Amino acid sequence: MDADDLLEDRPAVQHTRPPGVDDATVEALGKLSEALETIEDARGSLYRFHRLTGKADLAIGEAAELFRAAGHDHVAERLERDVMGRNVLEGRWTFQVVEEYDDGYYAEVRGAERAARDELVGGRRHLFEAEMKEDRRSHGRRHHEARPPEASAGA
């Protein structure tokens, strides 16, 4: 292994701890990153809830039409009046729930995580995971490289 290979087998600068940053800080930032990832997952579920609820509302409308065609006008009217287009929460359709979540809680947590990284480690992301990778990988072995190979010239 030559000197260039050794340089390529080190993490990129953005995945290394800045001088003077202690283990406790990296661990705390890692936990905050974990929390943000969990919130991202919850946000995805919220968007799924939004889409599924909308899909169900459209199906309720179709069901009302089918009841009407089958001669059950009273059932169709009840669905159209009481269920179709109904708010899922007081005064809100799901798009409003999503917007409120995005603009409130989600934005606040995302901003707090970014501010902590900016203040403590110059904005570097995933330092805890990058250090875990360095600890767990088999240095010098194929498929255990520190980072992707540089793009070859002209490729």
N, C-alpha and C positions, 0 to 999 in steps of 0.2 A: 504494500500500500504506500503510495507516494504522498508528498505533502499536500497536493491538491485534493487527493481522496480524503485525507484527514480533515481538511477544511470543510468538505462537503458533508462529512459525517457528524457535523455539529449542528445544533439547532440554529435557525435563522435568528438574527438579532431581536426581532419583534417577539420571539418566543423564549427570550432569556431574561432573567431577573436583573433589573438595573442595580448598580452598586448601592449598597447600604440598605436594601430591602430585606427584612428578616422573614423567617419561616412563618411566623404568626400572621404577618400581613398577607403573604401569598396564600395561606390557608383561608383567611377571612375573605379575600377576594374570590377564591375558588368557591367558597360556600355561597357568596352572593351571586356568582355566575350560575351556580347550580339552581339557585332560587329563580333567577331570570329564565333559565331554560325550562323550568317547571311551569312558569307563568306563560311562556311561549306555547307550551303544550296545552295548557288550559285555554289559551286564546284560540288555538286551533279547534279545540272542542267547542268553544263558543261559536265560532264560525260554522262548524258542522251543525250545531243546534239551529243556527240561523237558517242555513240552507234546508235542513230537514223539515223545519217548521213551515217554511215557505212552500216546499214541495207538498207537504201534507195539506196546507190550506188550498192549494190548487186542486188537489185530489178531492177535497171536500166539495169544492165547486163542481167538479165533474160528477161526483156522486149525486149532488142535488139535481143536476140535469138529467141523470139517469133515472132517479126517482120520479121526476116530473114526467119523463117519457113513458115510465111504467104505470102512470096514472096515480101516483102518490104525491099529489101537489102539496098536501099538508106537511109531509116529511121534508120535501124540498124547501118549502118556505121556512120551516123551522131551522134547517141547516143554514140557509142563506141569511136569516135574520139574527140567529143567536150564536152561530159558530164561525161562519166564513168571514174572514177579515177582522176577527176579534183581536184585541190587544192581548199579548201574552203576559204582560205586567201592566199595572195601572198606567194607562196613557201611552204605552209603548208597544210597538211592533219589535220584532227581533233586531231589525237594522238599527233601531234607536238604542237597544241594549248594547249592541256591539260598539256603536259609536261612543256611548258613555263610558264603557269599559276601556276602549282604546284611548280616549282623550283624558281619562282620569287615572285609574289605578295602573294600567299598563304603562302609560307614558311616564308616570311618576317613578315606578320601579325601574324602568329602562333608563331614565335620566339619572337616577341615584346610582345605578350600577356604573354607568359611563363616568359620572363625576368622581366616584371613588377610584376607578382605574386611572383617570386623567390626573388626579391629585397625587396618587400614591406610586404609580408605576409608569407614568408618561403615556397612559392610554393603552398599554400593552394588554392584549387579551389572552385568556386561557393559559396563564403562566403555571397554575397548579397542574393542569393537564399536561402541559409541555414538559414539566419536570417529572411527572409521573411516567411519561413516555420514555424519557431519558433513563429513568430508573429501571423500567421494565423491558426495554428492547435489548436484543442481543447485538451489541455494537460490532460493526464490521460484517454482518451477515446480510445477504440479499433479502429484501422485503422487511428489513429492520432498519432502514436508513432513517436518518434524522429528519430529512426533508426530501421533497421531490427533486429529481435531477433538474439541473438548469436546462432550459429549452435550447436545443442545439441550433446553431446558426443556420439560417435559411429554412428552418423547419416550420 
